Amino acid sequence: MTPDGKIVINITTYGDEIGDLIDIYLNNNPKFANNYEVVTNIIPNYMEDYPEQLINELNKYDTTSPDIYVVDSSYAGKFINGDAS
């Protein structure tokens, strides 16, 4: 929780495009924006590195761990059907 009482939502992704979508959503939904702070963590997507880095982020189990994460379809199965699901 932030000092002003907002609930933090951590999103981990491999590109900065989602940040623009989040900004649009927050601007169009002020009630949500008043109650939540969305923090975006961008891990550059080097196809062989991102999945392992994401797993490390998921295994931290702390306040910065992803609540929501974005994966490429080429390795989504590992996260949907595997140990990370």
N, C-alpha and C positions, 0 to 999 in steps of 0.2 A: 504494500500500500504506500502511496506517496504521502508526503507531509500534509498535503491538502485533502487527504482522504479518498483519493481516486484508487480504484483497483487497477493493478498493472496487468496487462496482457502482453506476454512476450511472444513474438512471431519470429521464427528463424526461416530464412529464405536464401536462395542462391543468386538473386538479382535484385536490383533496386526498383523494378517496375511495381512491385506490390506497395511500396511506399506511396506512390501516387494514388493508387486505388484506396488505400487507407485514408489518405488526406481527403479525398472526395467523400468517402463515407462519413468521416468525422464532421466535415463541413455541412453535410446534408442531414446529419442526425445529432443535433446539439445536445439532446438529453443523454445520449450515449457518451458523447465527448465530455460532458460534465461529470460523468461517473467513472469513466475508464481512461487510462492512459495506455496507448499502444506503443510498445517499444519494439523496433525492428532490428534484428541482428542479421546482417548480411555476411554470409560465408561465400566467397567467390566460388563459382561452380567449375572446378576442374574435375570432370566427371569421375575420376578415380579417387579424388580426395573428399569431395563433399559428403558422400554417405558416411564415411568414417568420422569425419568431423562432427556431423550431425549426431551420430550415435554418442560421441563424447559429450556433446551438449545435453542430450537427453539423459545421460547417466549422471549428470552433476547433482540432480535432485536438490537444487537450491532456488532462490528467488529469481535467478536469471535463466533457469531452464525453460525451454520452449513450451508454451501452452498450445501453440499452433505451429506447424512447420510445413514447408512446401518442398516437394520432391519432384524430380523429373520422372516422366512415365517410364523411362528406360530402367529405372531401379525402384519404382514405387512398390513392386511386389515384396521387396525385402522389408519394407516398413508396414505394409498392409497385412501380409500373411506371416511375417517372421517375428522374431523376438522383440522387435522395436514397436510392434503394433499394440 
